[in-house]
Amino acid sequence: MAITTIRCHVLSAAVTRITNLGGEVSRIICPEYHEATGSCRILSEADTGGPLSRLLERVAEDGLTRRGSRCHLRQPLRS
């Protein structure tokens, strides 16, 4: 089990990511992360804006190919 502190560009703060021995994320410790749904509250609120607001949010996080409010920190680590 590895515990790392990483910067979340959505929150603009450090959050803690806990991974298992295989590198899969088992838990995110973040005040904006909703564990039950795996979504970020900040990204969920951004989706309530208009089309321009949603586009700008996706551009800011380099996520034009990715939509929704899922937390990008849940993705497994690349080896």
N, C-alpha and C positions, 0 to 999 in steps of 0.2 A: 504494500500500500504506500503510495506516495502522496504527499500533501504539498501543493505548490501554490504560491500566491502569484497571480497574474493580473495584468491590467485589462479591464473591460472597457473598450472604447465607447460602448453605448452608455455605460454608467459614468465613465471618466473617473474611475476609482479602481482600487485593487480589490479583487475577490479571491476566495480560496477554492481550489479545485482538488478533489480527492479522487485518485485513480487506483485501480487494482493493479496487480502484478502484470496483467496483460496490456496495460495502458488504456483500458476502457474507463471512462469517467463514471464514478459511482455516486458522486455527490457534488453539488455546487453550493457554496456558502456565500450568499449574496442577499442583501436586503430587498432587492427588486425581483428576485427569482422565485417563481411559484413552483415548488417541487411537484405537486400533484399533476400539473399540466405540462411542466417542462418549458414554460413560457416566461418571458421577461415582461414585467409590468410596464416598463418604459416603451418597449416595442409595441405592446398591446395598445397603449394610449396613442402612439404615433399612427396606428391604423385608423383612428377615429377622425384624423384630419382629412383634408381633401386630397385629390390626386397628386397635386404638386407637392404637398407635404409628405406623402408616402414616397414619392420619387426621390425627393431630397434626402429623406432618411435612409433609403436603400443605397443611394450614392455615397453618403457619408460613411456607411459601414462596408463599402465595397461589396454589396450584396445584391447587385442587379439581377443575378440569376436566382436569387433566393427570396422568397416572399414569406410573410407571416411573422409571428411573434416568438418563434422558437429561439431559445438561448443558443448562440453560436458556440459557447464554451462547453456545451454538452458533447460536442463531436470528439471522437477518439483522437488521441495523440498520434501523429505520424512518426514512424521510426526511420 
